[in-house]
Amino acid sequence: MLWHELTVHTTEEAQEMISNLLYEAGAGGVSIEESGTLNKVRDTRYGELYDEPLNDIPEGEAVIKGYYAETVAMDEIVAEVTPRVEELRGFGIDPGKALISWKTVDEDEWAHAWKQYFKPLRVSERLTIKPTWEEYTPASPDEKIIELDPGMAFGTGTHPTTALCLRALEKHIASGDEVIDVGTGSGILAVGAVLLGAKSVLALDLDPVAVESARENVALNRLEAAITVKESDLLSLLGGERAADTTAGDMWPSARPGYTAEQAGQEAVPSAAPAADGLAVTLPVRVVVANILAEIIVLFTDDVYRALQPEGIYITSGIYKDKEGLVAEALKSSGFEIIEVTREEDWVAFTAGKR
């Protein structure tokens, strides 16, 4: 099968936004390749060795490729994408040279060739990501293996934001927790959460390609009983069509100002989405994780606050370094206390607590 491959030469700063633009323009899959320069500070605490450049992409730049069906009129796609990429400058996002080109390729050239570069990766003290086509023997009984075939969705674990989220989950997940994973992508964070002790996870994504990929990876790890994947967003989950007209306090007492953990034991918390309705978790939950664009994160911090129990934990990444202040302010405005900020390369993750 033939596909059209649209290539955008841009910056690492703009890669998430441009990837989203390509999906909105109808891409059936998107790949991202960042600069492999040795000048980057990389996390090597788990034994990774970087002794030669990973590619010849200049420092700070990235190459993004979107794949479109052979029947798509690519001149129209280029005409749609080009001005939208340039518009990013007006939002303080530098797309760099923003060179756009396209060519026709065979499916095998892009759907499988990248697999030779995806090897087992130790991302934390207890978690290792293993592609399904690779052999790997755990170093100890405590090591948990995430079996992964990411397909066309995000989330191989090689991106700093995925690793940052997994490490934060490892630090904060407690046995029996219920978790919501917003923007699940390949489902890697949902799988990791259960392996770390979560009782159940509701994994949400608006992209049907990601939803299908996540379900396949949940099945690969034999976790269908613990993880439910839905094509939805958090706002729809919280209140459906009337979410915008519903106050958090009307939905759950725990969302009211001043509500304490002690009160939780005295007053039953109504469930907007009980496990019996097929959503795997009962709201409010103790942990929410979201590895998505900073510009999207700031739009639903209030919704996350509503979805969490008192003293619940919100872990979020997908945040480029120049957006750190924007996200921090949004979290504080929603009532969160920032517990920890972690960084890898040019990316940032927040762990925040519901007061």
C-alpha positions as CSV (number, residue, x, y, z in Angstrom):
1,M,0.0,0.0,0.0
2,L,1.3,3.5,-0.9
3,W,1.1,6.5,1.4
4,H,2.0,10.2,1.0
5,E,4.7,11.3,3.5
6,L,4.6,14.9,4.5
7,T,7.8,16.1,6.2
8,V,8.2,19.3,8.3
9,H,11.6,20.5,9.4
10,T,11.0,22.4,12.6
11,T,12.1,22.9,16.2
12,E,11.8,20.6,19.2
13,E,9.8,23.4,20.8
14,A,7.1,23.2,18.1
15,Q,7.0,19.5,17.6
16,E,3.9,18.6,19.7
17,M,1.8,21.4,18.2
18,I,2.8,20.6,14.6
19,S,2.2,16.9,15.2
20,N,-1.3,17.8,16.3
21,L,-1.8,20.0,13.2
22,L,-0.9,17.1,11.0
23,Y,-3.4,14.8,12.8
24,E,-6.1,17.5,12.4
25,A,-5.3,17.7,8.7
26,G,-6.1,13.9,8.4
27,A,-2.8,12.2,9.0
28,G,-3.1,8.4,9.6
29,G,0.1,8.5,11.6
30,V,2.8,10.9,12.7
31,S,6.5,10.2,13.6
32,I,8.8,12.6,15.4
33,E,12.6,12.5,15.3
34,E,14.5,15.0,17.6
35,S,18.1,16.0,17.4
36,G,20.4,13.2,18.5
37,T,23.2,15.5,19.5
38,L,25.5,14.5,22.3
39,N,25.3,18.0,23.8
40,K,21.9,17.1,25.3
41,V,21.9,16.2,29.0
42,R,20.4,12.7,29.1
43,D,19.3,10.6,32.0
44,T,21.8,7.7,32.2
45,R,21.0,6.5,35.8
46,Y,19.5,3.3,34.5
47,G,22.4,2.2,32.4
48,E,21.8,3.9,29.0
49,L,24.9,4.7,27.0
50,Y,25.1,7.6,24.6
51,D,28.5,7.6,23.0
52,E,27.7,8.8,19.5
53,P,25.1,11.1,17.9
54,L,21.7,9.3,17.3
55,N,21.2,11.2,14.0
56,D,22.4,14.2,12.0
57,I,19.5,16.5,12.9
58,P,20.9,19.9,14.2
59,E,20.7,20.6,17.9
60,G,17.3,22.0,18.9
61,E,15.6,20.9,15.7
62,A,13.2,18.1,14.9
63,V,11.8,16.3,11.8
64,I,8.1,15.5,11.9
65,K,6.5,13.2,9.3
66,G,2.8,12.8,8.7
67,Y,1.3,9.9,6.6
68,Y,-1.7,10.4,4.4
69,A,-3.7,7.9,2.2
70,E,-2.7,7.7,-1.4
71,T,-6.0,9.2,-2.5
72,V,-5.5,12.4,-0.5
73,A,-4.7,15.6,-2.5
74,M,-1.4,16.6,-1.0
75,D,-1.2,20.1,-2.5
76,E,-4.4,20.9,-0.5
77,I,-2.9,19.4,2.7
78,V,0.3,21.5,2.2
79,A,-1.8,24.6,1.6
80,E,-3.8,23.9,4.8
81,V,-0.8,23.1,7.0
82,T,1.7,25.8,5.9
83,P,-0.2,28.9,7.3
84,R,-1.1,27.1,10.5
85,V,2.5,26.3,11.2
86,E,3.4,29.9,10.6
87,E,0.6,31.0,12.9
88,L,2.4,29.3,15.8
89,R,4.9,32.3,15.9
90,G,2.0,34.5,17.0
91,F,1.5,32.2,20.0
92,G,5.1,32.5,21.1
93,I,6.1,29.1,19.6
94,D,9.0,29.1,17.2
95,P,8.6,26.6,14.4
96,G,12.1,27.5,13.0
97,K,12.7,27.1,9.3
98,A,9.4,25.2,8.9
99,L,10.3,23.6,5.6
100,I,7.5,21.4,4.3
101,S,7.8,18.8,1.6
102,W,6.1,15.5,0.6
103,K,6.7,12.3,-1.3
104,T,5.0,8.9,-1.9
105,V,6.3,5.9,0.0
106,D,5.5,2.3,0.5
107,E,3.8,1.4,3.8
108,D,6.7,-0.9,4.9
109,E,9.1,2.0,4.6
110,W,7.5,3.8,7.5
111,A,5.3,1.4,9.4
112,H,8.0,-1.1,10.3
113,A,11.5,0.3,9.4
114,W,11.6,2.4,12.6
115,K,11.3,-0.7,14.7
116,Q,15.0,-1.5,14.4
117,Y,15.8,1.5,16.5
118,F,13.3,0.7,19.3
119,K,15.0,-1.4,21.9
120,P,14.2,-2.4,25.5
121,L,14.5,0.7,27.7
122,R,14.8,0.9,31.5
123,V,13.0,4.1,32.3
124,S,12.8,3.9,36.1
125,E,13.9,1.8,39.1
126,R,11.1,-0.8,38.5
127,L,9.9,-0.2,34.9
128,T,11.3,-1.4,31.6
129,I,9.6,-0.8,28.2
130,K,10.1,-3.8,25.9
131,P,8.9,-3.8,22.3
132,T,7.0,-7.0,21.5
133,W,9.5,-8.1,18.8
134,E,12.6,-7.9,21.1
135,E,13.8,-10.5,23.6
136,Y,14.6,-9.3,27.1
137,T,15.3,-10.9,30.5
138,P,14.4,-8.9,33.6
139,A,17.4,-8.0,35.8
140,S,15.5,-8.7,39.0
141,P,12.1,-10.0,40.3
142,D,11.2,-6.4,41.1
143,E,11.6,-5.2,37.5
144,K,8.2,-4.7,35.8
145,I,8.0,-5.1,32.0
146,I,5.7,-3.0,29.8
147,E,5.1,-4.9,26.5
148,L,4.6,-2.3,23.8
149,D,3.8,-2.1,20.1
150,P,3.0,1.6,19.7
151,G,1.9,1.4,16.1
152,M,0.9,4.9,14.8
153,A,0.2,6.4,18.2
154,F,2.5,8.4,20.6
155,G,4.2,6.8,23.6
156,T,7.1,4.6,22.9
157,G,8.6,5.7,26.2
158,T,11.7,7.0,24.5
159,H,10.4,10.6,24.7
160,P,11.4,12.4,27.9
161,T,7.9,13.3,28.8
162,T,6.7,9.7,28.8
163,A,9.7,8.7,31.0
164,L,9.1,11.6,33.4
165,C,5.4,10.6,33.9
166,L,6.3,6.9,34.5
167,R,8.9,7.9,37.1
168,A,6.4,10.2,38.8
169,L,3.8,7.4,38.8
170,E,6.3,5.0,40.3
171,K,6.9,7.5,43.2
172,H,3.2,8.3,43.9
173,I,1.1,5.3,42.9
174,A,-0.2,3.3,46.0
175,S,-1.6,-0.2,45.9
176,G,-5.3,-0.1,45.1
177,D,-5.4,3.3,43.5
178,E,-7.8,4.2,40.8
179,V,-6.3,6.3,38.0
180,I,-7.4,8.4,35.0
181,D,-5.0,8.7,32.1
182,V,-5.9,11.6,29.9
183,G,-4.5,11.5,26.3
184,T,-3.4,7.9,26.7
185,G,-1.8,7.5,23.3
186,S,-0.3,4.0,23.1
187,G,-1.6,3.3,26.7
188,I,1.9,3.1,28.1
189,L,1.1,5.2,31.2
190,A,-2.1,3.2,32.0
191,V,-0.2,-0.1,31.8
192,G,2.7,1.3,33.9
193,A,0.2,2.5,36.6
194,V,-1.3,-1.0,37.0
195,L,2.1,-2.7,37.0
196,L,3.0,-0.3,39.8
197,G,0.0,-1.2,41.9
198,A,-3.1,0.7,40.7
199,K,-6.3,-1.3,40.9
200,S,-7.9,0.1,37.8
201,V,-7.3,2.8,35.1
202,L,-9.6,4.7,32.8
203,A,-7.6,5.6,29.8
204,L,-9.0,8.4,27.6
205,D,-8.1,9.7,24.1
206,L,-9.9,11.6,21.4
207,D,-7.9,10.0,18.6
208,P,-9.5,6.7,17.4
209,V,-6.1,5.5,16.2
210,A,-4.6,6.0,19.7
211,V,-7.6,4.3,21.3
212,E,-7.2,1.2,19.1
213,S,-3.4,1.1,19.8
214,A,-4.0,1.5,23.5
215,R,-6.5,-1.4,23.6
216,E,-4.0,-3.6,21.7
217,N,-1.2,-2.8,24.2
218,V,-3.5,-3.4,27.2
219,A,-4.3,-6.8,25.7
220,L,-0.6,-7.5,25.1
221,N,0.0,-7.0,28.8
222,R,-3.1,-9.0,29.7
223,L,-4.5,-6.1,31.7
224,E,-8.0,-5.9,30.1
225,A,-9.6,-6.5,33.5
226,A,-7.8,-3.5,35.1
227,I,-7.7,-1.0,32.2
228,T,-10.7,0.5,30.2
229,V,-9.9,2.6,27.1
230,K,-12.5,5.1,26.0
231,E,-12.6,7.5,23.1
232,S,-13.5,10.5,25.2
233,D,-12.1,13.5,27.0
234,L,-12.2,14.4,30.7
235,L,-14.9,17.1,30.5
236,S,-17.3,14.6,28.8
237,L,-16.5,12.1,31.6
238,L,-17.2,14.6,34.4
239,G,-20.5,16.0,33.2
240,G,-21.4,15.0,29.7
241,E,-23.2,17.6,27.6
242,R,-24.1,19.7,30.7
243,A,-20.6,19.8,32.2
244,A,-20.2,23.5,31.5
245,D,-23.4,24.2,33.6
246,T,-22.6,21.9,36.5
247,T,-20.6,23.1,39.5
248,A,-18.0,20.8,40.9
249,G,-19.6,21.0,44.3
250,D,-22.9,19.8,43.0
251,M,-21.3,16.8,41.5
252,W,-19.1,15.7,44.4
253,P,-18.8,17.1,47.9
254,S,-15.0,16.5,47.7
255,A,-14.8,19.3,45.1
256,R,-16.2,22.0,47.4
257,P,-13.8,24.5,48.8
258,G,-12.5,23.6,52.3
259,Y,-13.6,20.0,52.0
260,T,-11.2,17.7,54.0
261,A,-10.2,14.1,53.9
262,E,-11.9,13.6,57.3
263,Q,-15.2,14.7,55.8
264,A,-14.8,12.1,53.1
265,G,-15.3,9.4,55.7
266,Q,-18.5,11.1,57.0
267,E,-20.3,11.9,53.7
268,A,-20.8,9.5,50.8
269,V,-19.3,10.9,47.6
270,P,-21.7,10.5,44.6
271,S,-20.2,8.7,41.6
272,A,-20.6,10.4,38.2
273,A,-19.0,7.3,36.5
274,P,-19.0,4.2,38.7
275,A,-17.1,1.1,37.6
276,A,-20.5,-0.6,37.1
277,D,-21.1,1.7,34.1
278,G,-18.1,0.3,32.4
279,L,-15.6,3.1,33.2
280,A,-13.3,1.0,35.4
281,V,-13.0,3.7,38.1
282,T,-15.3,5.5,40.6
283,L,-15.0,9.2,40.6
284,P,-13.4,11.0,42.3
285,V,-10.1,9.1,41.9
286,R,-6.8,9.4,43.7
287,V,-4.5,9.9,40.6
288,V,-4.8,11.7,37.3
289,V,-2.0,11.6,34.7
290,A,-1.9,13.6,31.5
291,N,1.0,13.7,29.0
292,I,-0.3,16.1,26.5
293,L,0.3,19.6,25.1
294,A,0.9,22.4,27.6
295,E,-1.6,24.6,25.8
296,I,-4.2,21.9,26.4
297,I,-3.2,21.2,30.0
298,V,-4.0,24.7,31.0
299,L,-7.5,24.4,29.7
300,F,-8.7,21.7,32.0
301,T,-6.8,22.0,35.3
302,D,-10.2,22.8,37.0
303,D,-11.6,19.6,35.5
304,V,-8.8,17.6,36.9
305,Y,-9.2,19.2,40.3
306,R,-12.9,18.1,40.3
307,A,-11.9,14.5,39.3
308,L,-9.5,14.1,42.2
309,Q,-10.2,13.0,45.8
310,P,-8.9,15.3,48.6
311,E,-5.1,15.0,48.7
312,G,-5.2,13.4,45.2
313,I,-2.2,13.6,42.9
314,Y,-2.1,15.1,39.4
315,I,0.9,14.2,37.2
316,T,1.3,16.1,34.0
317,S,3.9,16.5,31.3
318,G,4.2,17.2,27.5
319,I,5.4,20.6,28.6
320,Y,8.3,22.3,26.8
321,K,10.6,24.4,29.1
322,D,9.2,27.8,27.9
323,K,5.7,26.8,29.0
324,E,6.6,25.8,32.5
325,G,5.5,29.1,34.0
326,L,2.2,29.0,32.1
327,V,1.3,25.5,33.4
328,A,2.5,26.3,37.0
329,E,0.2,29.3,37.1
330,A,-2.8,27.3,35.8
331,L,-2.3,24.6,38.4
332,K,-2.1,27.1,41.3
333,S,-5.1,29.0,40.0
334,S,-7.1,25.8,40.1
335,G,-6.2,25.2,43.7
336,F,-3.3,22.7,43.3
337,E,-0.2,22.7,45.4
338,I,2.9,21.9,43.3
339,I,4.7,19.1,45.0
340,E,7.6,18.5,42.5
341,V,8.9,19.7,39.2
342,T,11.2,17.3,37.2
343,R,13.0,18.0,34.0
344,E,14.7,16.0,31.3
345,E,16.4,17.6,28.3
346,D,14.1,20.5,27.5
347,W,10.9,19.0,28.9
348,V,9.1,19.4,32.2
349,A,6.8,17.4,34.4
350,F,4.7,18.6,37.3
351,T,3.4,16.6,40.3
352,A,0.7,18.5,42.0
353,G,-1.6,17.8,45.0
354,K,-5.2,18.7,45.6
355,R,-5.4,20.7,48.7
